[in-house]
Amino acid sequence: KELERVLKQEKSTLSLKQAAEVTHNMYQITYKLPESKQTKSRLLQMDQQQSELFEIVNKHF
């Protein structure tokens, strides 16, 4: 319910169902740097809908 409210508040073109569907193909890679042993994560390339959803979620949650 909260995500649905936020999508409407942001005037997103995504419905709740579409938001759920675009998350199925979002990928993140996690790797460890050999020298420092520090773990890093990076989101892989997203399409426009995925980027829109990512920005909305980061802003509100």
C-alpha positions as CSV (number, residue, x, y, z in Angstrom):
1,K,0.0,0.0,0.0
2,E,2.8,2.4,0.9
3,L,4.6,1.9,-2.4
4,E,1.3,2.4,-4.3
5,R,0.8,5.7,-2.5
6,V,4.3,6.9,-3.2
7,L,4.0,6.0,-6.9
8,K,0.9,8.1,-7.1
9,Q,2.4,10.9,-5.1
10,E,5.4,11.0,-7.5
11,K,3.0,10.9,-10.5
12,S,4.9,7.8,-11.7
13,T,3.8,6.1,-14.9
14,L,4.3,2.7,-13.2
15,S,1.5,0.8,-11.6
16,L,2.1,-1.4,-8.5
17,K,2.1,-4.5,-10.8
18,Q,4.6,-3.0,-13.2
19,A,6.8,-2.0,-10.3
20,A,6.9,-5.6,-9.1
21,E,7.6,-6.8,-12.6
22,V,10.5,-4.5,-13.4
23,T,12.3,-5.6,-10.2
24,H,12.6,-9.2,-11.5
25,N,15.3,-8.1,-13.9
26,M,17.3,-5.7,-11.7
27,Y,20.8,-7.1,-11.0
28,Q,23.5,-6.1,-8.5
29,I,27.0,-7.4,-8.4
30,T,28.9,-7.7,-5.1
31,Y,32.7,-8.0,-5.2
32,K,35.7,-7.9,-2.8
33,L,38.7,-5.8,-3.6
34,P,41.9,-7.9,-3.4
35,E,44.1,-5.4,-1.7
36,S,41.9,-3.9,0.9
37,K,39.4,-6.8,1.2
38,Q,36.7,-4.2,1.1
39,T,33.3,-5.4,-0.2
40,K,31.6,-3.3,-2.8
41,S,28.3,-3.5,-4.6
42,R,27.2,-2.0,-7.9
43,L,23.8,-2.0,-9.6
44,L,24.0,-3.1,-13.2
45,Q,22.6,-1.1,-16.0
46,M,18.8,-0.4,-15.6
47,D,16.2,0.6,-18.2
48,Q,14.1,3.7,-17.8
49,Q,11.3,2.1,-15.8
50,Q,13.8,0.5,-13.4
51,S,15.7,3.7,-13.0
52,E,12.4,5.6,-12.2
53,L,11.4,3.0,-9.6
54,F,14.9,3.0,-8.1
55,E,14.9,6.8,-7.7
56,I,11.4,6.8,-6.1
57,V,12.3,4.0,-3.6
58,N,15.6,5.7,-2.7
59,K,13.8,9.0,-2.1
60,H,11.0,7.6,0.1
61,F,12.3,4.5,1.9
